[in-house]
Each structure stands twice: as structure tokens, then as C-alpha cells.
Amino acid sequence: MVSNKKTQKERVLTMTAQQDVSTPDVIAVSINEAQEFGCPRCGGIFGSSSMSGGGSQLWNCADCNKTSIYLAEGLTKSTIGISSHYPELQSHPRRGQPVDREKLVRDREERIESRAIAGLSYWLTLGHGHPVKIEKAGSHMSKSCYLPILATESPENVRATWFGDNFHFHFLGIDLKQPIPATLLYPISSIFGRYALSGHTNTEVAPPLTNFQKEYHNNTPVKVFGSDCYGGFCAALVIRYLEEVSKLDIEKILDVCLRKTSYGLVDNIDGNCVKFADLAKLLDLEFAKFAYCDFDVQNITGDIFERVNVDWFHYDLGVGRSSVHITLKEGVLLPPLVSPAEIYVDLEDTLLGRYIPQEIQERPTKNTYSDYLILKVPTRLLHYQRDRAPEEQQKLRGNEKQPVNRVYDNVNIGTRKFTFSVPNVLDCALTAFFFVKVLAPMMQEIQAQ
């Protein structure tokens, strides 16, 4: 008598297959015929195996998104069950139509390169703010794929010499026709440092700027550099910021902030010696005085910012420090940035505030930021949540037992007010310039598209 009991391995394979495959009409063919004729549905050769066992392999085709079972030589029935059905071996539907593997591999590489070039070109064009000449400067290997390296030719000051990605990070090389003092690069300086992706970069074309603090304090002119970026948007921000700073009267800015002050050193900039009105005029920032040392920027374009405020002397954050307060318009999320500024947000303005006991929120005094501003995170950690399903977002908002770390990861949802703490008044004004002249126009362009 034959036992109907399944082994533990068969039960696991059947259960898992039921979860992974929704269609019951799965074809089982010989692995040898699959090698010769490709996918029994479309003839494709690219895909992945999600399960294997007992000589059977569950194959997911990347070309037609259909599932098949490949059987080892001599096996006539699948050991993997699909909805309690074990497909039996059948002749390959495409028998007599052998695949040209070399052609398929070549076509796939061309498709991957074409998509990569289109994606990289989008970020380069967004960064420059207008169409530029883009050419292929080389290629590199990542995840068994050859990916393109692009470069640009622009009549303006900024030229991208080395731009590519490895499916996770982007890396960027820049060559400036006219150097820019490192002292003016604070708003994008979080990208500077040693390469994490050294195998994907050319340090001769794009050498890393490994000691930005030294160059910043010495006011060193920067002409050529390379860096890892957290994404294509961050790379576009760097290019756009460099383009906008190149249009400024850099010598006059250095005069107002350094050379004609009582100190003359960037690490000793005294806001009392730097008139915001003079610096704002050089940065094309129209403003209205909000308080003794607070200024609201007036010439904000687009539907991104409700308010950009410059706080010249932010005593609560430490002697000598300044800050920029921004308020986003309803429904706008703050994207990843390239600023090293410390971010502070009001607990009451965050999703995290829903999960903190009320007695902790209601402090008797709120004299300093340490009393009530609870987040201090790198700007690159902010990200859009486009991939999160609406029902999952609703669960996040409505479930009071949601783990705090999960809420912290999504704190950007619904948060509109951010404070960026920066070292001095020059960095403060340049950060406001970055929001008004770089970030707002770029986000507006993306929305328009």
C-alpha cells in the first residue's frame, strides 16, 4: 500500500510554491530542452530560480514574467507542487526553435545600457537646468552588467566628467572652468570624503576631496573633485548648486564675510561684523525683517516652501551658530539633501509625536532646543515614501502599537517644519540660497514633468 503522507520537504515546497505562484497551469520541461530552447512560454533565457529541490527547479522568466518548472534529466514529474498539483514532464512547446544565446545576451546588454543612459542623462539635464551635450566616457562592471559612465559638455562653468551608478549609489566627477572657494561649498559638503565605491571611479579624472574641513578653513579654490552621491537627485543638486554659485560675485562675498571684517577667518566669522542685507543682496535673496536677527526670504518661487527663515544668531543651538528654518507647503516631502547641517524638528510636528507619552511632550519649559527638538539626523536619510502602499501608510498613522523605530524611519511623512543648524552666518546665508535658488526650482521642474 502506497502512503499518501508527504515528507516534510514536500510539504514545505508545496506550501511555498502556493505562496509564490498564482497560476496553476505551470509547464514542466526538461532542463536540457530549456537550455536549448529557452523559456517554454517565450524563449527567453534570463530569469531566476525561486525554489529548487529533488531535481526540480521553479523558474521565473524575466522576459514574460511566467513561471515554469525545469526537471533534471530522467525526472518525469515535478517534486514541487503548485496548488497541490505536481506537473508532469512534457515536450518543450518551442522544440525546433533553438535560441541564439549570443544575440539574446547582446540585446539584453544594449537594453540595460540604453535604460541606464536615459536615467543618468535625466539627472545630468536636471542638474544643469537645460539640455547639455552628453557623451559616453566609459563603462564599468556591476552585478555582472556593463554600465555606462557619462560626461557632459556645457558652455557654463560646470562640467560633469564622470557620472554613473552601480544600481545602488551614484558617483560624480566635476571639473570647474573657474574654481570655486571651498568656503562657499558648505551646503553640498556632505558628499566630500574618500570613495566608498572606489572600483567604479577614476581617481585621476575625479580625485576625492578627502579633507574638506581643511580646504574650507583655508578658503582653497576647488576645481576638480569626485564623490559618491546617495542618488541621482543628490548628484543633480550638486551640479545645480555649483552652477548657481558660479554666477555670484564670489570676491565681493568673501570681502563682506571675511576680508573686510574684524577677523578675516571663516572659523571666526562674527555675525555682528557681517550685515545680512549686504550678503543677501549679493545672493539675490529678497527679505523682510522678522525679528532682531530673523529674516524671512521673500523671493521664493514655486509650490514647495511656505517659509524660509534665516536666524542669524541662534543662541539656543550654541555660541556662534546660526540656523535656517523652513516650512514646507501642505503635502510636500523634503527630499534627500547633500547638506551636512544638523536637522532639528519639533516633536509636535512629527509622526513620532503620536507615540511619545503626552507627559513627556508637555515639559514645564521649552527654553532651549534640547528641550523639545528631538531629531538630529543627516539630511541624506530623508527620503520619499512613494513605494509605501496607502493601506500601509494608514496602518502606520492609525496603529498606536506601531514600533517606534518604524515610525522614526518614516518621520518625514507629514513633517513640514525643519531647522537646519549650521556653523556660521555665511553657511546660514548659503543654505538659504540653496533652498531658494537650487532646491525649490528643481523640485518645481520635477513636479511639472
C-alpha positions as CSV (number, residue, x, y, z in Angstrom):
1,M,0.0,0.0,0.0
2,V,1.4,3.4,-1.0
3,S,1.3,6.1,1.7
4,N,-0.3,9.4,0.8
5,K,1.7,11.2,3.5
6,K,4.1,13.9,2.2
7,T,7.5,14.3,3.5
8,Q,8.3,17.4,5.5
9,K,10.4,18.7,2.5
10,E,7.5,18.2,0.1
11,R,5.0,20.0,2.4
12,V,7.4,22.9,2.6
13,L,7.9,23.0,-1.2
14,T,4.2,22.8,-1.8
15,M,3.3,25.5,0.7
16,T,6.0,27.9,-0.5
17,A,5.1,27.4,-4.2
18,Q,1.4,28.1,-3.4
19,Q,2.5,31.5,-1.9
20,D,4.8,32.4,-4.8
21,V,2.8,31.2,-7.9
22,S,-0.7,32.3,-8.5
23,T,-1.3,30.4,-11.8
24,P,-1.9,26.6,-11.8
25,D,-1.1,26.0,-15.5
26,V,2.7,25.7,-14.9
27,I,4.6,23.8,-17.6
28,A,7.3,21.3,-16.6
29,V,10.0,20.7,-19.2
30,S,13.4,19.1,-19.3
31,I,16.3,21.3,-18.1
32,N,18.3,20.2,-21.2
33,E,15.5,21.4,-23.5
34,A,15.2,24.6,-21.5
35,Q,18.9,25.2,-22.1
36,E,18.4,24.7,-25.9
37,F,15.0,26.3,-26.5
38,G,14.7,28.8,-23.6
39,C,11.6,29.6,-21.7
40,P,8.7,27.4,-22.8
41,R,6.5,30.5,-23.0
42,C,8.6,33.0,-24.8
43,G,12.1,31.5,-25.5
44,G,13.8,33.9,-23.0
45,I,16.9,32.8,-21.2
46,F,17.0,35.4,-18.4
47,G,15.3,34.9,-15.1
48,S,15.8,33.5,-11.6
49,S,15.0,30.3,-9.7
50,S,12.9,31.0,-6.6
51,M,12.9,27.4,-5.4
52,S,14.6,24.0,-6.1
53,G,14.6,20.6,-4.7
54,G,14.5,16.9,-5.6
55,G,15.7,17.6,-9.2
56,S,13.0,20.3,-9.8
57,Q,13.6,24.0,-10.3
58,L,10.9,26.7,-10.2
59,W,12.0,29.2,-12.9
60,N,10.7,32.7,-13.2
61,C,11.3,34.2,-16.6
62,A,12.4,37.8,-16.6
63,D,11.1,38.4,-20.2
64,C,7.5,37.2,-19.9
65,N,7.1,37.0,-16.1
66,K,5.7,33.5,-16.4
67,T,6.7,30.6,-14.2
68,S,7.9,27.2,-15.4
69,I,9.4,24.1,-13.8
70,Y,12.7,22.7,-15.1
71,L,13.2,19.0,-14.4
72,A,16.6,17.2,-14.1
73,E,17.4,14.6,-16.7
74,G,15.4,11.4,-16.0
75,L,12.8,13.0,-13.9
76,T,9.2,12.7,-15.2
77,K,7.3,14.5,-12.5
78,S,7.9,17.7,-10.5
79,T,8.8,17.3,-6.9
80,I,7.5,20.8,-6.3
81,G,3.7,21.1,-6.0
82,I,1.7,24.0,-7.4
83,S,-1.6,24.3,-5.6
84,S,-1.4,20.6,-4.7
85,H,-0.7,19.8,-8.4
86,Y,2.7,18.3,-9.4
87,P,3.2,19.0,-13.1
88,E,4.5,16.1,-15.3
89,L,7.2,16.3,-17.9
90,Q,6.0,17.4,-21.3
91,S,7.8,18.1,-24.6
92,H,9.1,21.7,-24.9
93,P,6.4,23.9,-26.7
94,R,9.2,25.6,-28.6
95,R,11.0,22.4,-29.7
96,G,12.8,23.0,-33.0
97,Q,13.3,26.7,-32.3
98,P,16.8,26.9,-30.7
99,V,17.7,30.2,-29.0
100,D,20.6,32.3,-30.2
101,R,22.2,32.9,-26.8
102,E,24.8,35.3,-28.0
103,K,22.2,37.5,-29.6
104,L,20.0,37.5,-26.6
105,V,22.9,38.4,-24.3
106,R,23.9,41.2,-26.6
107,D,20.4,42.6,-26.9
108,R,20.0,42.5,-23.1
109,E,23.2,44.4,-22.6
110,E,22.1,47.0,-25.1
111,R,18.7,47.4,-23.3
112,I,20.4,47.8,-19.9
113,E,22.8,50.3,-21.3
114,S,20.1,52.2,-23.0
115,R,18.0,52.4,-19.9
116,A,21.0,53.4,-17.8
117,I,22.0,56.2,-20.2
118,A,18.4,57.5,-20.2
119,G,18.3,57.6,-16.4
120,L,21.7,59.2,-16.0
121,S,21.0,61.7,-18.7
122,Y,17.8,62.8,-16.9
123,W,19.7,63.7,-13.7
124,L,22.5,65.5,-15.6
125,T,20.0,67.5,-17.6
126,L,18.1,68.3,-14.3
127,G,21.3,69.4,-12.7
128,H,22.3,71.7,-15.4
129,G,18.8,73.1,-15.7
130,H,18.8,72.8,-19.5
131,P,19.8,70.3,-22.2
132,V,23.5,69.8,-22.5
133,K,25.8,67.7,-24.7
134,I,26.1,64.2,-23.1
135,E,28.6,61.6,-24.2
136,K,29.7,58.2,-23.0
137,A,33.0,58.4,-21.2
138,G,33.5,54.8,-20.4
139,S,31.8,51.8,-18.7
140,H,32.2,49.7,-15.5
141,M,31.1,46.3,-14.3
142,S,28.4,46.0,-11.6
143,K,26.3,42.9,-10.8
144,S,27.6,41.1,-14.0
145,C,26.4,44.1,-16.2
146,Y,28.4,46.6,-18.0
147,L,27.1,50.0,-17.1
148,P,27.8,53.4,-18.8
149,I,29.8,56.3,-17.5
150,L,28.6,59.6,-18.9
151,A,30.2,63.1,-19.2
152,T,28.8,66.5,-20.2
153,E,29.9,69.4,-22.2
154,S,28.4,72.7,-21.1
155,P,29.1,76.4,-22.1
156,E,28.7,77.2,-18.4
157,N,31.2,76.7,-15.6
158,V,30.4,73.1,-14.5
159,R,31.3,70.0,-16.4
160,A,30.5,66.5,-15.2
161,T,33.5,64.3,-16.2
162,W,32.4,61.0,-14.6
163,F,28.8,60.1,-13.8
164,G,27.4,56.6,-13.3
165,D,25.8,54.3,-10.8
166,N,26.0,50.7,-9.6
167,F,22.3,50.1,-9.1
168,H,22.5,51.5,-5.5
169,F,24.7,54.6,-5.4
170,H,25.7,57.2,-7.9
171,F,29.2,58.6,-8.3
172,L,30.1,62.0,-9.8
173,G,33.2,63.7,-11.1
174,I,33.2,67.5,-11.6
175,D,35.6,69.9,-13.4
176,L,35.0,73.6,-13.0
177,K,36.3,76.1,-15.6
178,Q,36.6,78.7,-12.9
179,P,37.4,77.3,-9.4
180,I,35.1,78.0,-6.5
181,P,36.5,78.5,-3.0
182,A,35.8,75.6,-0.7
183,T,34.4,78.1,1.8
184,L,31.3,78.5,-0.4
185,L,30.6,74.8,-0.7
186,Y,29.2,74.0,2.7
187,P,25.6,73.3,1.5
188,I,26.8,70.4,-0.6
189,S,29.8,69.3,1.5
190,S,28.3,66.0,2.9
191,I,29.4,64.3,-0.3
192,F,33.1,65.0,0.2
193,G,35.3,62.3,1.5
194,R,37.0,59.1,0.5
195,Y,35.3,57.0,-2.1
196,A,33.3,54.1,-0.8
197,L,32.9,52.8,-4.4
198,S,36.5,53.1,-5.5
199,G,36.1,50.3,-8.0
200,H,33.6,52.3,-10.0
201,T,35.5,55.6,-10.2
202,N,38.5,57.1,-11.9
203,T,40.6,59.0,-9.3
204,E,42.7,60.6,-12.0
205,V,39.7,62.2,-13.6
206,A,37.7,62.7,-10.4
207,P,40.0,62.7,-7.3
208,P,38.2,62.7,-4.0
209,L,38.3,65.8,-1.7
210,T,39.3,63.9,1.4
211,N,39.9,66.8,3.8
212,F,37.1,69.3,3.1
213,Q,37.4,70.9,6.5
214,K,41.0,71.9,5.8
215,E,40.1,73.3,2.4
216,Y,37.1,75.1,3.8
217,H,39.0,76.9,6.5
218,N,41.9,77.8,4.2
219,N,39.5,79.1,1.5
220,T,41.2,76.8,-1.0
221,P,39.9,77.1,-4.7
222,V,38.3,73.8,-5.8
223,K,38.5,73.0,-9.5
224,V,38.3,69.2,-9.8
225,F,36.8,66.6,-7.5
226,G,34.9,63.4,-7.4
227,S,32.5,62.0,-4.8
228,D,30.0,59.3,-4.1
229,C,26.4,60.5,-4.1
230,Y,23.4,59.0,-2.5
231,G,21.4,59.1,-5.7
232,G,20.8,60.8,-9.0
233,F,18.8,63.6,-7.4
234,C,21.7,64.4,-5.0
235,A,24.1,64.5,-7.9
236,A,21.8,66.9,-9.7
237,L,21.6,69.1,-6.6
238,V,25.5,69.3,-6.6
239,I,25.6,70.3,-10.2
240,R,22.9,72.9,-9.9
241,Y,24.4,74.4,-6.8
242,L,27.8,74.8,-8.4
243,E,26.1,76.4,-11.5
244,E,24.2,78.9,-9.3
245,V,27.2,79.8,-7.1
246,S,29.3,80.3,-10.3
247,K,27.0,83.2,-11.2
248,L,27.7,85.1,-8.0
249,D,30.2,87.8,-7.3
250,I,32.4,85.5,-5.2
251,E,35.1,88.1,-4.5
252,K,32.6,90.5,-3.0
253,I,31.0,87.8,-0.9
254,L,34.4,86.9,0.5
255,D,35.0,90.7,1.2
256,V,31.8,91.1,3.1
257,C,32.2,87.9,5.2
258,L,35.9,87.6,5.6
259,R,38.4,90.1,4.3
260,K,36.7,93.3,5.4
261,T,35.6,92.1,8.8
262,S,37.4,92.3,12.1
263,Y,38.5,88.7,12.0
264,G,39.1,87.5,8.4
265,L,38.9,83.8,9.2
266,V,36.0,81.6,8.4
267,D,36.1,79.8,11.7
268,N,35.9,83.1,13.5
269,I,33.1,84.8,11.5
270,D,31.2,87.1,13.7
271,G,27.6,87.8,12.6
272,N,27.9,91.3,14.2
273,C,30.5,92.2,11.6
274,V,28.6,90.8,8.6
275,K,25.5,92.7,7.6
276,F,22.8,90.3,6.3
277,A,21.4,93.0,4.0
278,D,24.7,93.2,2.1
279,L,25.2,89.5,1.9
280,A,21.6,88.9,0.9
281,K,21.9,91.4,-1.9
282,L,24.9,89.5,-3.3
283,L,23.0,86.2,-3.1
284,D,19.9,87.7,-4.7
285,L,17.8,87.0,-1.6
286,E,15.0,89.5,-1.1
287,F,14.0,89.5,2.6
288,A,11.8,91.1,5.2
289,K,13.0,91.5,8.8
290,F,11.0,89.2,11.1
291,A,12.8,90.0,14.4
292,Y,16.1,91.5,15.6
293,C,18.1,88.7,14.0
294,D,15.5,86.8,11.9
295,F,14.9,87.4,8.3
296,D,12.2,85.9,6.1
297,V,13.2,85.3,2.4
298,Q,10.6,86.8,0.1
299,N,11.5,85.8,-3.4
300,I,10.6,82.1,-3.1
301,T,9.2,80.6,-6.3
302,G,7.0,77.5,-6.8
303,D,4.8,75.4,-4.6
304,I,7.5,73.9,-2.3
305,F,8.2,76.3,0.6
306,E,5.8,78.2,2.6
307,R,8.6,79.9,4.5
308,V,12.4,80.1,4.5
309,N,13.7,82.0,7.6
310,V,17.3,83.0,8.3
311,D,18.2,83.0,12.0
312,W,21.4,85.0,12.2
313,F,22.1,84.3,15.9
314,H,20.6,81.1,17.1
315,Y,21.8,81.2,20.7
316,D,19.9,78.1,21.8
317,L,22.0,76.0,19.4
318,G,25.4,77.1,20.6
319,V,27.5,80.2,20.6
320,G,28.4,81.3,17.0
321,R,25.9,79.0,15.3
322,S,23.1,80.1,13.0
323,S,20.2,78.3,11.5
324,V,17.7,78.2,8.7
325,H,14.1,77.4,9.4
326,I,11.9,76.1,6.6
327,T,8.2,75.3,6.4
328,L,7.1,73.1,3.5
329,K,3.7,73.6,1.9
330,E,1.0,71.0,2.7
331,G,1.7,67.6,1.1
332,V,5.3,68.3,0.2
333,L,8.0,66.0,1.4
334,L,11.6,67.1,1.9
335,P,13.8,65.0,-0.4
336,P,17.3,63.7,0.3
337,L,19.8,66.6,0.5
338,V,23.6,67.0,0.4
339,S,24.0,69.4,3.3
340,P,25.9,68.3,6.5
341,A,23.7,70.5,8.6
342,E,22.1,69.0,11.7
343,I,18.3,68.8,11.3
344,Y,16.0,69.5,14.2
345,V,12.3,69.1,14.1
346,D,9.6,69.9,16.6
347,L,8.2,66.7,18.3
348,E,4.7,68.0,17.9
349,D,5.1,68.4,14.1
350,T,6.2,64.8,13.5
351,L,4.5,61.4,13.2
352,L,6.7,60.2,16.0
353,G,4.9,62.6,18.3
354,R,1.9,60.3,18.2
355,Y,3.8,57.6,20.0
356,I,5.5,59.6,22.8
357,P,3.6,59.9,26.1
358,Q,1.9,63.2,26.5
359,E,3.6,63.9,29.8
360,I,6.9,63.8,28.1
361,Q,5.8,66.2,25.4
362,E,4.4,68.7,27.9
363,R,7.5,70.0,29.5
364,P,7.2,72.9,32.0
365,T,9.7,74.9,30.0
366,K,10.9,74.9,26.4
367,N,13.8,77.3,26.7
368,T,16.3,75.5,24.5
369,Y,16.1,73.3,21.5
370,S,17.4,70.4,23.6
371,D,14.1,70.6,25.5
372,Y,11.8,70.0,22.6
373,L,13.5,69.3,19.3
374,I,14.2,65.6,19.3
375,L,15.6,64.6,15.9
376,K,19.1,65.2,14.8
377,V,19.8,63.2,11.6
378,P,21.9,63.6,8.4
379,T,19.9,65.1,5.6
380,R,20.7,62.2,3.3
381,L,18.5,60.0,5.4
382,L,15.4,61.8,4.3
383,H,13.6,60.1,1.5
384,Y,10.3,59.9,-0.3
385,Q,7.9,57.1,0.5
386,R,6.4,56.5,-2.9
387,D,6.8,52.8,-2.6
388,R,4.7,52.5,0.5
389,A,1.2,51.3,-0.1
390,P,-1.7,53.5,1.0
391,E,-3.1,50.9,3.3
392,E,0.3,50.5,5.0
393,Q,0.6,54.3,5.4
394,Q,-2.9,54.3,7.1
395,K,-1.8,51.5,9.3
396,L,1.3,53.5,10.3
397,R,-0.8,56.5,11.2
398,G,-3.6,54.7,13.0
399,N,-1.9,51.9,14.9
400,E,-0.7,53.2,18.2
401,K,1.3,50.0,18.9
402,Q,3.5,50.5,15.8
403,P,7.2,50.1,16.9
404,V,8.9,53.5,17.4
405,N,11.8,52.7,15.2
406,R,9.4,52.1,12.3
407,V,7.8,55.4,12.9
408,Y,11.2,57.1,13.2
409,D,12.1,55.7,9.8
410,N,9.1,57.4,8.3
411,V,9.2,60.6,10.3
412,N,9.4,62.7,7.1
413,I,5.7,61.9,6.4
414,G,3.6,64.8,7.4
415,T,6.5,66.8,8.9
416,R,6.5,70.4,7.5
417,K,8.9,72.3,9.7
418,F,12.6,71.7,9.8
419,T,15.5,73.6,11.4
420,F,19.0,73.3,9.8
421,S,21.7,74.2,12.3
422,V,24.9,75.5,10.6
423,P,28.3,76.7,11.9
424,N,28.2,80.4,11.0
425,V,26.3,83.2,9.2
426,L,28.0,82.6,5.8
427,D,26.9,79.0,5.8
428,C,23.5,80.1,7.0
429,A,23.0,82.5,4.1
430,L,24.3,80.0,1.6
431,T,22.0,77.3,3.0
432,A,19.0,79.7,2.4
433,F,20.4,80.4,-1.1
434,F,20.5,76.6,-1.7
435,F,16.8,76.2,-0.7
436,V,15.6,79.2,-2.7
437,K,17.8,79.1,-5.8
438,V,18.5,75.4,-6.1
439,L,16.1,73.0,-4.4
440,A,12.9,74.9,-5.0
441,P,13.3,75.3,-8.8
442,M,14.5,71.7,-9.2
443,M,11.5,70.3,-7.3
444,Q,9.2,72.5,-9.3
445,E,10.7,71.2,-12.5
446,I,10.2,67.6,-11.4
447,Q,6.6,68.4,-10.5
448,A,6.0,70.0,-13.9
449,Q,7.2,66.8,-15.6
